[in-house]
Amino acid sequence: MITALFSATDSTWDKFGAALQDAFKDAGLAVHLTRSAEPSSVEYIIYAPNSTLQDFTPFSNLKAVLSLWAGVETAVNNPTLTVPFSRMVSDGLSEGMVEWCVGHVLRHHLGMDRDIGRTDAVWDPVIPPLARDRPVTVLGLGALGQAVAQALVSLKFPVSGWSRSPKTIEDVRCFSGDAGLDDALRDAQIVVLLLPMTPQTEDVLNAERLELLSRGAFIINPGRGPLIDDTALLAALESGQLAHATLDVFRTEPLPGDHPFWAHPKVTVTPRIASDTRADTAAAVIAENIRRGEAGEPFLHLVDRTAGY
Ligand SMILES: NC(=O)c1ccc[n+]([C@@H]2O[C@H](COP(=O)([O-])OP(=O)(O)OC[C@H]3O[C@@H](n4cnc5c(N)ncnc54)[C@H](OP(=O)(O)O)[C@@H]3O)[C@@H](O)[C@H]2O)c1
């Protein structure tokens, strides 16, 4: 019997407990899934980085820590977490992110705000351009960025993307490394941020880079708050360099009530809902990683501690 400790909030347990048991059964694994155990008996920890568990030292027989979250910036530098550490990549998470990003891209692309809630009885037709004439840049071409880029390509947007290592993705103009960032951003009309939070990605969208975008561009950030220099963002909205920012993530969450983003007419705040880990598809990934651990096979989706994500 394998012992797996579930270390996350009560509400996460309510969502995941049964789905994990089902996934272990489907994978043919005999797992004792528990919320509390004698540390030396624990072989796997299924982990949400906001868990109260921060000291992994007592878990002397731990084989891996399996994150329920895609973003691992709050755990990646934990010096007591020395075993293999995987992040969450799953169909449900990717599908949710694609739907949220495509929805917000289309809102801005089609200028939907002009008509939604209109009560002034003004008949004022404005025909939007076709997607093929609206360049979009996706910063981050990982599990989520690639899925979003491909969905936008399928709608015929000209898509550019940026990642740390070079990539080849059909119909996406791929740029990489520090040298590729300016070219990825130049003349973009919509930018979607799907980078992880690392020391290298903080303030990646700063005042100079915002100036590279097409005038009146839209920013959509479901990545992490610190990817954008907030002061530069507000200045660019004020000057008209940016038309609108749709932000799902912030330096402080929940976003404080007196933060200027809340009342700003050119900012849409969404409360960190772009995509959530869905129990069924995520449980299957956790079960597969435990199966791999038991079979001596390499784990999926391992965090690169040097890169920080
Ligand atoms: N708002 C929400 O609800 C929500 C939900 C889930 C995730 N997220 C956020 O989305 C992020 C991305 O998730 P993911 O699963 O797609 O992550 P991922 O698979 O690790 O992909 C990260 C991408 O960012 C690129 N990157 C990292 N550092 C870079 C740098 N310094 N310069 C250029 N590119 C860099 C990586 O390049 P390489 O391809 O070369 O490695 C990769 O393409 C998460 O870290 C999290 O912050 C938000």
The ligand as an SDF file (V2000), in Angstrom:
LIG
                    3D

 48 52  0  0  0  0  0  0  0  0999 V2000
   -4.7690   32.8720  -13.5390 N   0  0  0  0  0  0  0  0  0  0  0  0
   -4.9350   31.5640  -13.4620 C   0  0  0  0  0  0  0  0  0  0  0  0
   -6.0320   31.0870  -13.1720 O   0  0  0  0  0  0  0  0  0  0  0  0
   -3.7740   30.6560  -13.7670 C   0  0  0  0  0  0  0  0  0  0  0  0
   -3.9870   29.2720  -13.8310 C   0  0  0  0  0  0  0  0  0  0  0  0
   -2.9240   28.4450  -14.1500 C   0  0  0  0  0  0  0  0  0  0  0  0
   -1.6740   28.9850  -14.4110 C   0  0  0  0  0  0  0  0  0  0  0  0
   -1.4840   30.3350  -14.3330 N   0  0  0  0  0  0  0  0  0  0  0  0
   -0.1620   30.9230  -14.6400 C   0  0  0  0  0  0  0  0  0  0  0  0
    0.2480   30.5250  -15.9280 O   0  0  0  0  0  0  0  0  0  0  0  0
    1.6480   30.2710  -15.8970 C   0  0  0  0  0  0  0  0  0  0  0  0
    2.0690   29.4220  -17.0730 C   0  0  0  0  0  0  0  0  0  0  0  0
    1.6230   28.0870  -16.8940 O   0  0  0  0  0  0  0  0  0  0  0  0
    2.1420   26.9120  -17.8460 P   0  0  0  0  0  0  0  0  0  0  0  0
    1.5680   25.6530  -17.3160 O   0  0  0  0  0  0  0  0  0  0  0  0
    1.9360   27.2590  -19.2660 O   0  0  0  0  0  0  0  0  0  0  0  0
    3.7070   26.9750  -17.5190 O   0  0  0  0  0  0  0  0  0  0  0  0
    4.9030   26.2980  -18.3310 P   0  0  0  0  0  0  0  0  0  0  0  0
    4.4170   25.1270  -19.0960 O   0  0  0  0  0  0  0  0  0  0  0  0
    6.0170   26.1220  -17.3430 O   0  0  0  0  0  0  0  0  0  0  0  0
    5.3080   27.4130  -19.4070 O   0  0  0  0  0  0  0  0  0  0  0  0
    5.9690   28.5840  -19.0630 C   0  0  0  0  0  0  0  0  0  0  0  0
    6.4050   29.2680  -20.3480 C   0  0  0  0  0  0  0  0  0  0  0  0
    7.0580   30.5030  -19.9960 O   0  0  0  0  0  0  0  0  0  0  0  0
    8.3400   30.5200  -20.6290 C   0  0  0  0  0  0  0  0  0  0  0  0
    9.3090   31.2690  -19.8110 N   0  0  0  0  0  0  0  0  0  0  0  0
    9.6530   31.0610  -18.5230 C   0  0  0  0  0  0  0  0  0  0  0  0
   10.6200   31.9250  -18.1520 N   0  0  0  0  0  0  0  0  0  0  0  0
   10.8910   32.6810  -19.2360 C   0  0  0  0  0  0  0  0  0  0  0  0
   11.8060   33.7230  -19.5010 C   0  0  0  0  0  0  0  0  0  0  0  0
   12.6420   34.1820  -18.5590 N   0  0  0  0  0  0  0  0  0  0  0  0
   11.8300   34.2580  -20.7450 N   0  0  0  0  0  0  0  0  0  0  0  0
   11.0020   33.7920  -21.7040 C   0  0  0  0  0  0  0  0  0  0  0  0
   10.1030   32.8000  -21.5310 N   0  0  0  0  0  0  0  0  0  0  0  0
   10.0650   32.2520  -20.3040 C   0  0  0  0  0  0  0  0  0  0  0  0
    8.7490   29.0640  -20.7240 C   0  0  0  0  0  0  0  0  0  0  0  0
    9.7750   28.9190  -21.6920 O   0  0  0  0  0  0  0  0  0  0  0  0
   10.2970   27.4510  -22.1000 P   0  0  0  0  0  0  0  0  0  0  0  0
    9.2040   26.8690  -22.9760 O   0  0  0  0  0  0  0  0  0  0  0  0
   11.5360   27.7030  -22.8400 O   0  0  0  0  0  0  0  0  0  0  0  0
   10.4700   26.6860  -20.8210 O   0  0  0  0  0  0  0  0  0  0  0  0
    7.4190   28.4410  -21.1360 C   0  0  0  0  0  0  0  0  0  0  0  0
    7.2030   28.5990  -22.5130 O   0  0  0  0  0  0  0  0  0  0  0  0
    1.8400   29.6370  -14.5130 C   0  0  0  0  0  0  0  0  0  0  0  0
    3.1800   29.7000  -14.0830 O   0  0  0  0  0  0  0  0  0  0  0  0
    0.9290   30.4770  -13.6560 C   0  0  0  0  0  0  0  0  0  0  0  0
    1.6560   31.6170  -13.2020 O   0  0  0  0  0  0  0  0  0  0  0  0
   -2.5210   31.1690  -14.0230 C   0  0  0  0  0  0  0  0  0  0  0  0
  1  2  1  0
  2  3  2  0
  2  4  1  0
  4  5  1  0
  4 48  2  0
  5  6  2  0
  6  7  1  0
  7  8  2  0
  8  9  1  0
  8 48  1  0
  9 10  1  0
  9 46  1  0
 10 11  1  0
 11 12  1  0
 11 44  1  0
 12 13  1  0
 13 14  1  0
 14 15  2  0
 14 16  1  0
 14 17  1  0
 17 18  1  0
 18 19  2  0
 18 20  1  0
 18 21  1  0
 21 22  1  0
 22 23  1  0
 23 24  1  0
 23 42  1  0
 24 25  1  0
 25 26  1  0
 25 36  1  0
 26 27  1  0
 26 35  1  0
 27 28  2  0
 28 29  1  0
 29 30  1  0
 29 35  2  0
 30 31  1  0
 30 32  2  0
 32 33  1  0
 33 34  2  0
 34 35  1  0
 36 37  1  0
 36 42  1  0
 37 38  1  0
 38 39  2  0
 38 40  1  0
 38 41  1  0
 42 43  1  0
 44 45  1  0
 44 46  1  0
 46 47  1  0
M  CHG  2   8   1  16  -1
M  END
$$$$
